[in-house]
């Protein structure tokens, strides 16, 4: 079981590193090319059309799920370290 936990943690670290290596430069590129202004205008036009409740509710729910997943992972990892 310990071998599987090591393998899983290494895989998670590699995937996290790869995602961050791709997301950070893309975000910097989008911010420098004026794409951010286009995105802000698109959001403003969508919120004018329909109250804007759905725009804030769904991403907020997604963000809460991600935060809950991170907290759950930290709790499970810390519990496994205390047992040893």
C-alpha positions as CSV (number, residue, x, y, z in Angstrom):
1,X,0.0,0.0,0.0
2,X,2.9,2.4,0.8
3,X,4.2,1.9,-2.7
4,X,0.9,2.9,-4.2
5,X,0.7,6.0,-2.0
6,X,4.2,7.0,-3.1
7,X,3.3,6.4,-6.8
8,X,0.1,8.4,-6.5
9,X,1.7,11.3,-4.7
10,X,4.5,11.5,-7.4
11,X,1.9,11.4,-10.1
12,X,-0.2,14.1,-8.5
13,X,3.0,16.3,-8.1
14,X,3.9,15.8,-11.8
15,X,0.4,16.6,-13.0
16,X,0.2,19.7,-10.8
17,X,3.6,20.9,-12.1
18,X,2.6,20.3,-15.7
19,X,-0.7,22.2,-15.3
20,X,1.0,25.1,-13.6
21,X,3.8,25.1,-16.2
22,X,1.1,25.5,-18.9
23,X,-1.4,27.7,-17.1
24,X,0.9,30.5,-15.8
25,X,2.5,31.3,-19.2
26,X,-0.9,31.2,-21.0
27,X,-2.3,33.6,-18.4
28,X,0.6,36.0,-18.8
29,X,0.2,35.8,-22.6
30,X,-3.5,36.5,-22.4
31,X,-3.0,39.5,-20.0
32,X,-0.3,41.0,-22.2
33,X,-2.2,40.7,-25.5
34,X,-5.4,42.6,-24.5
35,X,-7.4,39.4,-24.3
36,X,-8.3,40.3,-20.7
37,X,-10.1,43.4,-21.9
38,X,-12.2,41.4,-24.4
39,X,-13.1,38.9,-21.7
40,X,-14.1,41.7,-19.3
41,X,-16.4,43.2,-21.9
42,X,-17.9,39.9,-22.7
43,X,-18.7,39.3,-19.0
44,X,-20.2,42.8,-18.7
45,X,-22.5,42.2,-21.7
46,X,-23.6,38.9,-20.3
47,X,-24.4,40.3,-16.9
48,X,-26.4,43.1,-18.4
49,X,-28.6,40.7,-20.3
50,X,-29.4,38.4,-17.4
51,X,-29.1,39.6,-13.9
52,X,-25.7,38.1,-13.3
53,X,-26.7,35.7,-10.6
54,X,-25.7,32.6,-12.6
55,X,-22.3,34.1,-13.4
56,X,-21.3,34.4,-9.8
57,X,-23.1,31.3,-8.4
58,X,-21.7,28.6,-10.6
59,X,-18.0,29.6,-10.5
60,X,-18.4,30.2,-6.8
61,X,-19.8,26.7,-6.3
62,X,-16.9,25.3,-8.4
63,X,-14.4,27.2,-6.4
64,X,-15.9,25.9,-3.1
65,X,-15.7,22.3,-4.5
66,X,-12.0,22.8,-5.4
67,X,-11.2,24.3,-2.0
68,X,-13.0,21.5,-0.3
69,X,-11.0,18.9,-2.3
70,X,-7.7,20.6,-1.4
71,X,-8.6,20.7,2.3
72,X,-9.8,17.0,2.2
73,X,-6.5,16.0,0.6
74,X,-4.5,17.9,3.2
75,X,-6.4,16.3,6.0
76,X,-6.0,12.8,4.6
77,X,-2.3,13.2,4.0
78,X,-1.8,14.6,7.5
79,X,-3.8,11.8,9.1
80,X,-1.7,9.2,7.3
81,X,1.6,10.8,8.5
82,X,0.4,10.7,12.1
83,X,-0.3,7.0,12.0
84,X,3.3,6.0,11.3
